[in-house]
Structure formats: C-alpha cells, structure tokens
Amino acid sequence: MSNNAPEMGQGEKTLSKAAGMVVDAKKDFDGFSRKLDGQIAGLQGKWAGAGGSAFFQLHQAWTEKQNVITNALNEFEASLQSTEKDNMSTDEAQSANYNRTAGRLGG
C-alpha cells in the first residue's frame, strides 16, 4: 500500500464546522430580516393606496419564503450534527471490529 494513498473519510469535526457555518448564515439571515422588517414597518403608515398594499403583500410573501429558508437551514444544521455523530459511532464500532479480528489473527 502506498503512503501517498488518499485518506478516506472526513476530517476531524468537519461536519461540526460546517454546521457552525450554517448557524452563522442563519443568524445573518435573521438579522437582515429583522432590520428589513423594522424599515418596512416604518413605511407602512406612510404609504397608502394600491401600490403600498401590493408592496406590503410582497413583503409578507418574502417573509414567508425567508422563513422556509431559515427552517431548512435549521434542519440542515441538525442533519450535519447527526451525520457526524453517526459517522463517529460507525467508525468506533468498525475500529473495535478490526481490532478484535486483528487480535484473533495474532496481530
């Protein structure tokens, strides 16, 4: 076997780091959304008529879609964490199996 063979698997805490990046992105989205909500709320009493109504309906639709995205980010972060735990458990179980087999072979 070559010493230059590529390593198979994931680096240590790779999925946890990715999950942290997802959490940071969600925080950014939430912050931008709150800021936008505040700015639009300030306009709501000043802008009347069909144009204002259409704009505020658009904002409502935007907010609903943004919630779908942030909920998906929550699920993605949880999936990354869960996958990393599963990978670590599988790796530990396989290591124990290999060590047991090596012991039986006298190695």
Jmol script that loads the backbone (N, CA, C; Angstrom):
load data "model"
ATOM      1  N   MET A   1       0.838  -1.184   0.000  1.00  0.00           N
ATOM      2  CA  MET A   1       0.000   0.000   0.000  1.00  0.00           C
ATOM      3  C   MET A   1       0.881   1.245   0.000  1.00  0.00           C
ATOM      4  N   SER A   2       0.557   2.201  -0.765  1.00  0.00           N
ATOM      5  CA  SER A   2       1.340   3.427  -0.890  1.00  0.00           C
ATOM      6  C   SER A   2       1.054   4.375   0.266  1.00  0.00           C
ATOM      7  N   ASN A   3       2.089   5.051   0.738  1.00  0.00           N
ATOM      8  CA  ASN A   3       1.916   6.060   1.783  1.00  0.00           C
ATOM      9  C   ASN A   3       1.234   7.305   1.249  1.00  0.00           C
ATOM     10  N   ASN A   4       1.189   7.452  -0.060  1.00  0.00           N
ATOM     11  CA  ASN A   4       0.567   8.622  -0.676  1.00  0.00           C
ATOM     12  C   ASN A   4      -0.895   8.377  -1.043  1.00  0.00           C
ATOM     13  N   ALA A   5      -1.445   7.279  -0.574  1.00  0.00           N
ATOM     14  CA  ALA A   5      -2.847   6.976  -0.883  1.00  0.00           C
ATOM     15  C   ALA A   5      -3.741   8.026  -0.236  1.00  0.00           C
ATOM     16  N   PRO A   6      -4.774   8.454  -0.940  1.00  0.00           N
ATOM     17  CA  PRO A   6      -5.668   9.457  -0.357  1.00  0.00           C
ATOM     18  C   PRO A   6      -6.403   8.889   0.853  1.00  0.00           C
ATOM     19  N   GLU A   7      -6.612   9.741   1.831  1.00  0.00           N
ATOM     20  CA  GLU A   7      -7.336   9.340   3.035  1.00  0.00           C
ATOM     21  C   GLU A   7      -8.819   9.278   2.721  1.00  0.00           C
ATOM     22  N   MET A   8      -9.456   8.259   3.233  1.00  0.00           N
ATOM     23  CA  MET A   8     -10.890   8.126   3.020  1.00  0.00           C
ATOM     24  C   MET A   8     -11.599   8.604   4.275  1.00  0.00           C
ATOM     25  N   GLY A   9     -12.628   9.364   4.114  1.00  0.00           N
ATOM     26  CA  GLY A   9     -13.397   9.823   5.266  1.00  0.00           C
ATOM     27  C   GLY A   9     -13.409  11.330   5.352  1.00  0.00           C
ATOM     28  N   GLN A  10     -13.844  11.795   6.504  1.00  0.00           N
ATOM     29  CA  GLN A  10     -13.942  13.235   6.723  1.00  0.00           C
ATOM     30  C   GLN A  10     -12.905  13.649   7.749  1.00  0.00           C
ATOM     31  N   GLY A  11     -12.491  14.893   7.700  1.00  0.00           N
ATOM     32  CA  GLY A  11     -11.569  15.403   8.695  1.00  0.00           C
ATOM     33  C   GLY A  11     -12.258  15.540  10.039  1.00  0.00           C
ATOM     34  N   GLU A  12     -11.447  15.703  11.061  1.00  0.00           N
ATOM     35  CA  GLU A  12     -11.990  15.829  12.410  1.00  0.00           C
ATOM     36  C   GLU A  12     -12.864  17.071  12.529  1.00  0.00           C
ATOM     37  N   LYS A  13     -14.063  16.878  13.023  1.00  0.00           N
ATOM     38  CA  LYS A  13     -15.036  17.950  13.276  1.00  0.00           C
ATOM     39  C   LYS A  13     -15.436  18.710  12.004  1.00  0.00           C
ATOM     40  N   THR A  14     -15.229  18.125  10.838  1.00  0.00           N
ATOM     41  CA  THR A  14     -15.570  18.799   9.583  1.00  0.00           C
ATOM     42  C   THR A  14     -17.051  19.152   9.519  1.00  0.00           C
ATOM     43  N   LEU A  15     -17.902  18.199   9.870  1.00  0.00           N
ATOM     44  CA  LEU A  15     -19.338  18.464   9.790  1.00  0.00           C
ATOM     45  C   LEU A  15     -19.788  19.427  10.883  1.00  0.00           C
ATOM     46  N   SER A  16     -19.150  19.378  12.046  1.00  0.00           N
ATOM     47  CA  SER A  16     -19.470  20.349  13.106  1.00  0.00           C
ATOM     48  C   SER A  16     -19.107  21.763  12.661  1.00  0.00           C
ATOM     49  N   LYS A  17     -17.971  21.888  11.991  1.00  0.00           N
ATOM     50  CA  LYS A  17     -17.564  23.203  11.479  1.00  0.00           C
ATOM     51  C   LYS A  17     -18.556  23.694  10.426  1.00  0.00           C
ATOM     52  N   ALA A  18     -18.965  22.794   9.542  1.00  0.00           N
ATOM     53  CA  ALA A  18     -19.954  23.167   8.522  1.00  0.00           C
ATOM     54  C   ALA A  18     -21.273  23.558   9.181  1.00  0.00           C
ATOM     55  N   ALA A  19     -21.677  22.820  10.214  1.00  0.00           N
ATOM     56  CA  ALA A  19     -22.916  23.144  10.933  1.00  0.00           C
ATOM     57  C   ALA A  19     -22.811  24.529  11.559  1.00  0.00           C
ATOM     58  N   GLY A  20     -21.636  24.860  12.092  1.00  0.00           N
ATOM     59  CA  GLY A  20     -21.423  26.196  12.654  1.00  0.00           C
ATOM     60  C   GLY A  20     -21.553  27.279  11.599  1.00  0.00           C
ATOM     61  N   MET A  21     -21.072  27.003  10.401  1.00  0.00           N
ATOM     62  CA  MET A  21     -21.201  27.970   9.308  1.00  0.00           C
ATOM     63  C   MET A  21     -22.666  28.156   8.926  1.00  0.00           C
ATOM     64  N   VAL A  22     -23.426  27.075   8.962  1.00  0.00           N
ATOM     65  CA  VAL A  22     -24.861  27.156   8.659  1.00  0.00           C
ATOM     66  C   VAL A  22     -25.565  28.000   9.718  1.00  0.00           C
ATOM     67  N   VAL A  23     -25.218  27.786  10.989  1.00  0.00           N
ATOM     68  CA  VAL A  23     -25.802  28.572  12.082  1.00  0.00           C
ATOM     69  C   VAL A  23     -25.478  30.052  11.890  1.00  0.00           C
ATOM     70  N   ASP A  24     -24.225  30.349  11.526  1.00  0.00           N
ATOM     71  CA  ASP A  24     -23.835  31.747  11.291  1.00  0.00           C
ATOM     72  C   ASP A  24     -24.631  32.359  10.144  1.00  0.00           C
ATOM     73  N   ALA A  25     -24.814  31.599   9.074  1.00  0.00           N
ATOM     74  CA  ALA A  25     -25.591  32.100   7.932  1.00  0.00           C
ATOM     75  C   ALA A  25     -27.030  32.377   8.346  1.00  0.00           C
ATOM     76  N   LYS A  26     -27.605  31.484   9.141  1.00  0.00           N
ATOM     77  CA  LYS A  26     -28.979  31.679   9.606  1.00  0.00           C
ATOM     78  C   LYS A  26     -29.078  32.930  10.472  1.00  0.00           C
ATOM     79  N   LYS A  27     -28.098  33.143  11.335  1.00  0.00           N
ATOM     80  CA  LYS A  27     -28.093  34.354  12.168  1.00  0.00           C
ATOM     81  C   LYS A  27     -28.052  35.601  11.288  1.00  0.00           C
ATOM     82  N   ASP A  28     -27.241  35.553  10.227  1.00  0.00           N
ATOM     83  CA  ASP A  28     -27.175  36.685   9.298  1.00  0.00           C
ATOM     84  C   ASP A  28     -28.530  36.921   8.641  1.00  0.00           C
ATOM     85  N   PHE A  29     -29.145  35.851   8.130  1.00  0.00           N
ATOM     86  CA  PHE A  29     -30.470  35.983   7.508  1.00  0.00           C
ATOM     87  C   PHE A  29     -31.479  36.566   8.487  1.00  0.00           C
ATOM     88  N   ASP A  30     -31.476  36.045   9.713  1.00  0.00           N
ATOM     89  CA  ASP A  30     -32.422  36.535  10.723  1.00  0.00           C
ATOM     90  C   ASP A  30     -32.187  38.009  11.033  1.00  0.00           C
ATOM     91  N   GLY A  31     -30.917  38.400  11.133  1.00  0.00           N
ATOM     92  CA  GLY A  31     -30.596  39.803  11.400  1.00  0.00           C
ATOM     93  C   GLY A  31     -31.042  40.717  10.270  1.00  0.00           C
ATOM     94  N   PHE A  32     -30.760  40.313   9.036  1.00  0.00           N
ATOM     95  CA  PHE A  32     -31.193  41.112   7.887  1.00  0.00           C
ATOM     96  C   PHE A  32     -32.714  41.210   7.837  1.00  0.00           C
ATOM     97  N   SER A  33     -33.377  40.108   8.156  1.00  0.00           N
ATOM     98  CA  SER A  33     -34.839  40.087   8.134  1.00  0.00           C
ATOM     99  C   SER A  33     -35.420  41.039   9.177  1.00  0.00           C
ATOM    100  N   ARG A  34     -34.865  41.010  10.388  1.00  0.00           N
ATOM    101  CA  ARG A  34     -35.350  41.924  11.433  1.00  0.00           C
ATOM    102  C   ARG A  34     -35.132  43.381  11.032  1.00  0.00           C
ATOM    103  N   LYS A  35     -33.972  43.654  10.442  1.00  0.00           N
ATOM    104  CA  LYS A  35     -33.681  45.024  10.008  1.00  0.00           C
ATOM    105  C   LYS A  35     -34.669  45.461   8.926  1.00  0.00           C
ATOM    106  N   LEU A  36     -34.901  44.592   7.954  1.00  0.00           N
ATOM    107  CA  LEU A  36     -35.842  44.896   6.878  1.00  0.00           C
ATOM    108  C   LEU A  36     -37.252  45.075   7.426  1.00  0.00           C
ATOM    109  N   ASP A  37     -37.657  44.195   8.352  1.00  0.00           N
ATOM    110  CA  ASP A  37     -38.984  44.317   8.970  1.00  0.00           C
ATOM    111  C   ASP A  37     -39.147  45.680   9.635  1.00  0.00           C
ATOM    112  N   GLY A  38     -38.119  46.109  10.347  1.00  0.00           N
ATOM    113  CA  GLY A  38     -38.175  47.406  11.018  1.00  0.00           C
ATOM    114  C   GLY A  38     -38.292  48.556  10.033  1.00  0.00           C
ATOM    115  N   GLN A  39     -37.522  48.485   8.964  1.00  0.00           N
ATOM    116  CA  GLN A  39     -37.570  49.543   7.958  1.00  0.00           C
ATOM    117  C   GLN A  39     -38.933  49.586   7.269  1.00  0.00           C
ATOM    118  N   ILE A  40     -39.462  48.434   6.950  1.00  0.00           N
ATOM    119  CA  ILE A  40     -40.755  48.384   6.260  1.00  0.00           C
ATOM    120  C   ILE A  40     -41.883  48.788   7.195  1.00  0.00           C
ATOM    121  N   ALA A  41     -41.792  48.404   8.462  1.00  0.00           N
ATOM    122  CA  ALA A  41     -42.820  48.801   9.430  1.00  0.00           C
ATOM    123  C   ALA A  41     -42.892  50.320   9.537  1.00  0.00           C
ATOM    124  N   GLY A  42     -41.748  50.985   9.408  1.00  0.00           N
ATOM    125  CA  GLY A  42     -41.725  52.442   9.437  1.00  0.00           C
ATOM    126  C   GLY A  42     -42.427  53.072   8.247  1.00  0.00           C
ATOM    127  N   LEU A  43     -42.479  52.368   7.146  1.00  0.00           N
ATOM    128  CA  LEU A  43     -43.132  52.885   5.937  1.00  0.00           C
ATOM    129  C   LEU A  43     -44.626  52.594   5.902  1.00  0.00           C
ATOM    130  N   GLN A  44     -45.042  51.595   6.636  1.00  0.00           N
ATOM    131  CA  GLN A  44     -46.406  51.094   6.496  1.00  0.00           C
ATOM    132  C   GLN A  44     -47.467  52.169   6.737  1.00  0.00           C
ATOM    133  N   GLY A  45     -47.282  53.008   7.714  1.00  0.00           N
ATOM    134  CA  GLY A  45     -48.276  54.039   7.986  1.00  0.00           C
ATOM    135  C   GLY A  45     -48.223  55.202   7.011  1.00  0.00           C
ATOM    136  N   LYS A  46     -47.125  55.304   6.261  1.00  0.00           N
ATOM    137  CA  LYS A  46     -46.926  56.442   5.367  1.00  0.00           C
ATOM    138  C   LYS A  46     -47.315  56.154   3.922  1.00  0.00           C
ATOM    139  N   TRP A  47     -47.396  54.892   3.561  1.00  0.00           N
ATOM    140  CA  TRP A  47     -47.625  54.540   2.162  1.00  0.00           C
ATOM    141  C   TRP A  47     -48.993  53.879   2.042  1.00  0.00           C
ATOM    142  N   ALA A  48     -49.925  54.595   1.452  1.00  0.00           N
ATOM    143  CA  ALA A  48     -51.298  54.100   1.304  1.00  0.00           C
ATOM    144  C   ALA A  48     -51.578  53.823  -0.168  1.00  0.00           C
ATOM    145  N   GLY A  49     -52.719  53.277  -0.435  1.00  0.00           N
ATOM    146  CA  GLY A  49     -53.130  53.027  -1.812  1.00  0.00           C
ATOM    147  C   GLY A  49     -52.735  51.646  -2.284  1.00  0.00           C
ATOM    148  N   ALA A  50     -53.025  51.406  -3.557  1.00  0.00           N
ATOM    149  CA  ALA A  50     -52.790  50.088  -4.151  1.00  0.00           C
ATOM    150  C   ALA A  50     -51.303  49.735  -4.182  1.00  0.00           C
ATOM    151  N   GLY A  51     -50.458  50.712  -4.470  1.00  0.00           N
ATOM    152  CA  GLY A  51     -49.014  50.466  -4.509  1.00  0.00           C
ATOM    153  C   GLY A  51     -48.485  50.044  -3.150  1.00  0.00           C
ATOM    154  N   GLY A  52     -48.911  50.757  -2.122  1.00  0.00           N
ATOM    155  CA  GLY A  52     -48.490  50.414  -0.769  1.00  0.00           C
ATOM    156  C   GLY A  52     -48.986  49.041  -0.367  1.00  0.00           C
ATOM    157  N   SER A  53     -50.231  48.777  -0.698  1.00  0.00           N
ATOM    158  CA  SER A  53     -50.823  47.471  -0.379  1.00  0.00           C
ATOM    159  C   SER A  53     -50.054  46.343  -1.060  1.00  0.00           C
ATOM    160  N   ALA A  54     -49.751  46.513  -2.326  1.00  0.00           N
ATOM    161  CA  ALA A  54     -49.019  45.495  -3.078  1.00  0.00           C
ATOM    162  C   ALA A  54     -47.619  45.298  -2.495  1.00  0.00           C
ATOM    163  N   PHE A  55     -46.970  46.398  -2.124  1.00  0.00           N
ATOM    164  CA  PHE A  55     -45.630  46.310  -1.560  1.00  0.00           C
ATOM    165  C   PHE A  55     -45.643  45.523  -0.249  1.00  0.00           C
ATOM    166  N   PHE A  56     -46.602  45.794   0.617  1.00  0.00           N
ATOM    167  CA  PHE A  56     -46.655  45.113   1.905  1.00  0.00           C
ATOM    168  C   PHE A  56     -47.051  43.645   1.750  1.00  0.00           C
ATOM    169  N   GLN A  57     -47.844  43.337   0.723  1.00  0.00           N
ATOM    170  CA  GLN A  57     -48.144  41.932   0.429  1.00  0.00           C
ATOM    171  C   GLN A  57     -46.884  41.208  -0.055  1.00  0.00           C
ATOM    172  N   LEU A  58     -46.090  41.911  -0.860  1.00  0.00           N
ATOM    173  CA  LEU A  58     -44.819  41.357  -1.316  1.00  0.00           C
ATOM    174  C   LEU A  58     -43.905  41.092  -0.122  1.00  0.00           C
ATOM    175  N   HIS A  59     -43.861  42.036   0.797  1.00  0.00           N
ATOM    176  CA  HIS A  59     -43.031  41.850   1.994  1.00  0.00           C
ATOM    177  C   HIS A  59     -43.492  40.633   2.792  1.00  0.00           C
ATOM    178  N   GLN A  60     -44.791  40.450   2.910  1.00  0.00           N
ATOM    179  CA  GLN A  60     -45.323  39.287   3.633  1.00  0.00           C
ATOM    180  C   GLN A  60     -44.904  37.989   2.937  1.00  0.00           C
ATOM    181  N   ALA A  61     -45.025  37.957   1.617  1.00  0.00           N
ATOM    182  CA  ALA A  61     -44.626  36.766   0.858  1.00  0.00           C
ATOM    183  C   ALA A  61     -43.124  36.516   1.008  1.00  0.00           C
ATOM    184  N   TRP A  62     -42.342  37.589   0.951  1.00  0.00           N
ATOM    185  CA  TRP A  62     -40.887  37.491   1.127  1.00  0.00           C
ATOM    186  C   TRP A  62     -40.569  36.895   2.495  1.00  0.00           C
ATOM    187  N   THR A  63     -41.238  37.380   3.535  1.00  0.00           N
ATOM    188  CA  THR A  63     -41.005  36.909   4.898  1.00  0.00           C
ATOM    189  C   THR A  63     -41.340  35.424   5.023  1.00  0.00           C
ATOM    190  N   GLU A  64     -42.425  35.007   4.406  1.00  0.00           N
ATOM    191  CA  GLU A  64     -42.803  33.590   4.455  1.00  0.00           C
ATOM    192  C   GLU A  64     -41.750  32.717   3.773  1.00  0.00           C
ATOM    193  N   LYS A  65     -41.251  33.157   2.627  1.00  0.00           N
ATOM    194  CA  LYS A  65     -40.218  32.389   1.916  1.00  0.00           C
ATOM    195  C   LYS A  65     -38.915  32.380   2.709  1.00  0.00           C
ATOM    196  N   GLN A  66     -38.594  33.503   3.327  1.00  0.00           N
ATOM    197  CA  GLN A  66     -37.384  33.583   4.139  1.00  0.00           C
ATOM    198  C   GLN A  66     -37.479  32.621   5.321  1.00  0.00           C
ATOM    199  N   ASN A  67     -38.667  32.479   5.898  1.00  0.00           N
ATOM    200  CA  ASN A  67     -38.863  31.526   6.993  1.00  0.00           C
ATOM    201  C   ASN A  67     -38.659  30.089   6.521  1.00  0.00           C
ATOM    202  N   VAL A  68     -39.082  29.795   5.300  1.00  0.00           N
ATOM    203  CA  VAL A  68     -38.858  28.461   4.738  1.00  0.00           C
ATOM    204  C   VAL A  68     -37.352  28.197   4.638  1.00  0.00           C
ATOM    205  N   ILE A  69     -36.614  29.194   4.174  1.00  0.00           N
ATOM    206  CA  ILE A  69     -35.163  29.047   4.029  1.00  0.00           C
ATOM    207  C   ILE A  69     -34.502  28.858   5.387  1.00  0.00           C
ATOM    208  N   THR A  70     -34.852  29.685   6.361  1.00  0.00           N
ATOM    209  CA  THR A  70     -34.201  29.560   7.669  1.00  0.00           C
ATOM    210  C   THR A  70     -34.592  28.252   8.363  1.00  0.00           C
ATOM    211  N   ASN A  71     -35.819  27.785   8.156  1.00  0.00           N
ATOM    212  CA  ASN A  71     -36.192  26.474   8.703  1.00  0.00           C
ATOM    213  C   ASN A  71     -35.374  25.363   8.053  1.00  0.00           C
ATOM    214  N   ALA A  72     -35.138  25.484   6.754  1.00  0.00           N
ATOM    215  CA  ALA A  72     -34.305  24.500   6.054  1.00  0.00           C
ATOM    216  C   ALA A  72     -32.874  24.541   6.585  1.00  0.00           C
ATOM    217  N   LEU A  73     -32.378  25.733   6.890  1.00  0.00           N
ATOM    218  CA  LEU A  73     -31.039  25.842   7.468  1.00  0.00           C
ATOM    219  C   LEU A  73     -30.980  25.167   8.835  1.00  0.00           C
ATOM    220  N   ASN A  74     -32.026  25.332   9.638  1.00  0.00           N
ATOM    221  CA  ASN A  74     -32.078  24.646  10.936  1.00  0.00           C
ATOM    222  C   ASN A  74     -32.007  23.130  10.754  1.00  0.00           C
ATOM    223  N   GLU A  75     -32.786  22.620   9.811  1.00  0.00           N
ATOM    224  CA  GLU A  75     -32.800  21.179   9.552  1.00  0.00           C
ATOM    225  C   GLU A  75     -31.454  20.701   9.006  1.00  0.00           C
ATOM    226  N   PHE A  76     -30.842  21.496   8.151  1.00  0.00           N
ATOM    227  CA  PHE A  76     -29.546  21.137   7.582  1.00  0.00           C
ATOM    228  C   PHE A  76     -28.482  21.074   8.671  1.00  0.00           C
ATOM    229  N   GLU A  77     -28.490  22.055   9.554  1.00  0.00           N
ATOM    230  CA  GLU A  77     -27.527  22.075  10.666  1.00  0.00           C
ATOM    231  C   GLU A  77     -27.711  20.842  11.544  1.00  0.00           C
ATOM    232  N   ALA A  78     -28.946  20.514  11.874  1.00  0.00           N
ATOM    233  CA  ALA A  78     -29.222  19.331  12.697  1.00  0.00           C
ATOM    234  C   ALA A  78     -28.779  18.052  11.978  1.00  0.00           C
ATOM    235  N   SER A  79     -28.987  17.998  10.676  1.00  0.00           N
ATOM    236  CA  SER A  79     -28.575  16.823   9.899  1.00  0.00           C
ATOM    237  C   SER A  79     -27.060  16.671   9.876  1.00  0.00           C
ATOM    238  N   LEU A  80     -26.357  17.777   9.735  1.00  0.00           N
ATOM    239  CA  LEU A  80     -24.894  17.717   9.759  1.00  0.00           C
ATOM    240  C   LEU A  80     -24.396  17.186  11.098  1.00  0.00           C
ATOM    241  N   GLN A  81     -24.964  17.698  12.186  1.00  0.00           N
ATOM    242  CA  GLN A  81     -24.557  17.244  13.520  1.00  0.00           C
ATOM    243  C   GLN A  81     -24.869  15.753  13.694  1.00  0.00           C
ATOM    244  N   SER A  82     -26.057  15.353  13.283  1.00  0.00           N
ATOM    245  CA  SER A  82     -26.475  13.958  13.423  1.00  0.00           C
ATOM    246  C   SER A  82     -25.593  13.029  12.586  1.00  0.00           C
ATOM    247  N   THR A  83     -25.293  13.450  11.374  1.00  0.00           N
ATOM    248  CA  THR A  83     -24.451  12.637  10.494  1.00  0.00           C
ATOM    249  C   THR A  83     -23.064  12.470  11.088  1.00  0.00           C
ATOM    250  N   GLU A  84     -22.522  13.539  11.648  1.00  0.00           N
ATOM    251  CA  GLU A  84     -21.195  13.433  12.255  1.00  0.00           C
ATOM    252  C   GLU A  84     -21.215  12.450  13.428  1.00  0.00           C
ATOM    253  N   LYS A  85     -22.252  12.510  14.258  1.00  0.00           N
ATOM    254  CA  LYS A  85     -22.362  11.557  15.377  1.00  0.00           C
ATOM    255  C   LYS A  85     -22.465  10.124  14.863  1.00  0.00           C
ATOM    256  N   ASP A  86     -23.281   9.926  13.829  1.00  0.00           N
ATOM    257  CA  ASP A  86     -23.416   8.589  13.241  1.00  0.00           C
ATOM    258  C   ASP A  86     -22.086   8.102  12.675  1.00  0.00           C
ATOM    259  N   ASN A  87     -21.375   8.986  11.979  1.00  0.00           N
ATOM    260  CA  ASN A  87     -20.083   8.620  11.398  1.00  0.00           C
ATOM    261  C   ASN A  87     -19.087   8.222  12.479  1.00  0.00           C
ATOM    262  N   MET A  88     -19.072   8.987  13.561  1.00  0.00           N
ATOM    263  CA  MET A  88     -18.137   8.687  14.647  1.00  0.00           C
ATOM    264  C   MET A  88     -18.487   7.355  15.310  1.00  0.00           C
ATOM    265  N   SER A  89     -19.764   7.102  15.524  1.00  0.00           N
ATOM    266  CA  SER A  89     -20.191   5.828  16.123  1.00  0.00           C
ATOM    267  C   SER A  89     -19.824   4.656  15.221  1.00  0.00           C
ATOM    268  N   THR A  90     -20.069   4.809  13.934  1.00  0.00           N
ATOM    269  CA  THR A  90     -19.736   3.753  12.977  1.00  0.00           C
ATOM    270  C   THR A  90     -18.236   3.523  12.941  1.00  0.00           C
ATOM    271  N   ASP A  91     -17.463   4.596  12.937  1.00  0.00           N
ATOM    272  CA  ASP A  91     -16.008   4.491  12.911  1.00  0.00           C
ATOM    273  C   ASP A  91     -15.493   3.761  14.152  1.00  0.00           C
ATOM    274  N   GLU A  92     -16.035   4.114  15.308  1.00  0.00           N
ATOM    275  CA  GLU A  92     -15.610   3.458  16.547  1.00  0.00           C
ATOM    276  C   GLU A  92     -15.991   1.979  16.543  1.00  0.00           C
ATOM    277  N   ALA A  93     -17.181   1.665  16.074  1.00  0.00           N
ATOM    278  CA  ALA A  93     -17.617   0.266  16.015  1.00  0.00           C
ATOM    279  C   ALA A  93     -16.741  -0.535  15.054  1.00  0.00           C
ATOM    280  N   GLN A  94     -16.437   0.042  13.900  1.00  0.00           N
ATOM    281  CA  GLN A  94     -15.595  -0.657  12.931  1.00  0.00           C
ATOM    282  C   GLN A  94     -14.178  -0.826  13.460  1.00  0.00           C
ATOM    283  N   SER A  95     -13.673   0.162  14.149  1.00  0.00           N
ATOM    284  CA  SER A  95     -12.341   0.063  14.739  1.00  0.00           C
ATOM    285  C   SER A  95     -12.289  -1.087  15.737  1.00  0.00           C
ATOM    286  N   ALA A  96     -13.327  -1.199  16.566  1.00  0.00           N
ATOM    287  CA  ALA A  96     -13.383  -2.297  17.537  1.00  0.00           C
ATOM    288  C   ALA A  96     -13.433  -3.644  16.819  1.00  0.00           C
ATOM    289  N   ASN A  97     -14.208  -3.726  15.742  1.00  0.00           N
ATOM    290  CA  ASN A  97     -14.283  -4.975  14.969  1.00  0.00           C
ATOM    291  C   ASN A  97     -12.934  -5.333  14.358  1.00  0.00           C
ATOM    292  N   TYR A  98     -12.261  -4.351  13.779  1.00  0.00           N
ATOM    293  CA  TYR A  98     -10.959  -4.608  13.164  1.00  0.00           C
ATOM    294  C   TYR A  98      -9.939  -5.025  14.216  1.00  0.00           C
ATOM    295  N   ASN A  99      -9.955  -4.368  15.363  1.00  0.00           N
ATOM    296  CA  ASN A  99      -9.014  -4.715  16.432  1.00  0.00           C
ATOM    297  C   ASN A  99      -9.276  -6.133  16.945  1.00  0.00           C
ATOM    298  N   ARG A 100     -10.537  -6.488  17.078  1.00  0.00           N
ATOM    299  CA  ARG A 100     -10.900  -7.836  17.522  1.00  0.00           C
ATOM    300  C   ARG A 100     -10.415  -8.865  16.496  1.00  0.00           C
ATOM    301  N   THR A 101     -10.621  -8.584  15.223  1.00  0.00           N
ATOM    302  CA  THR A 101     -10.173  -9.503  14.170  1.00  0.00           C
ATOM    303  C   THR A 101      -8.655  -9.603  14.156  1.00  0.00           C
ATOM    304  N   ALA A 102      -7.983  -8.472  14.287  1.00  0.00           N
ATOM    305  CA  ALA A 102      -6.514  -8.480  14.312  1.00  0.00           C
ATOM    306  C   ALA A 102      -6.012  -9.285  15.506  1.00  0.00           C
ATOM    307  N   GLY A 103      -6.692  -9.168  16.637  1.00  0.00           N
ATOM    308  CA  GLY A 103      -6.309  -9.941  17.818  1.00  0.00           C
ATOM    309  C   GLY A 103      -6.450 -11.433  17.582  1.00  0.00           C
ATOM    310  N   ARG A 104      -7.483 -11.824  16.876  1.00  0.00           N
ATOM    311  CA  ARG A 104      -7.687 -13.241  16.560  1.00  0.00           C
ATOM    312  C   ARG A 104      -6.620 -13.768  15.606  1.00  0.00           C
ATOM    313  N   LEU A 105      -6.102 -12.860  14.780  1.00  0.00           N
ATOM    314  CA  LEU A 105      -5.071 -13.255  13.816  1.00  0.00           C
ATOM    315  C   LEU A 105      -3.677 -13.190  14.428  1.00  0.00           C
ATOM    316  N   GLY A 106      -3.624 -12.771  15.694  1.00  0.00           N
ATOM    317  CA  GLY A 106      -2.337 -12.694  16.371  1.00  0.00           C
ATOM    318  C   GLY A 106      -1.615 -11.391  16.118  1.00  0.00           C
ATOM    319  N   GLY A 107      -2.353 -10.384  15.623  1.00  0.00           N
ATOM    320  CA  GLY A 107      -1.713  -9.123  15.290  1.00  0.00           C
ATOM    321  C   GLY A 107      -2.104  -8.100  16.200  1.00  0.00           C
TER     322      GLY A 107
END
end "model"
wireframe off; spacefill off
backbone 0.3
color backbone group
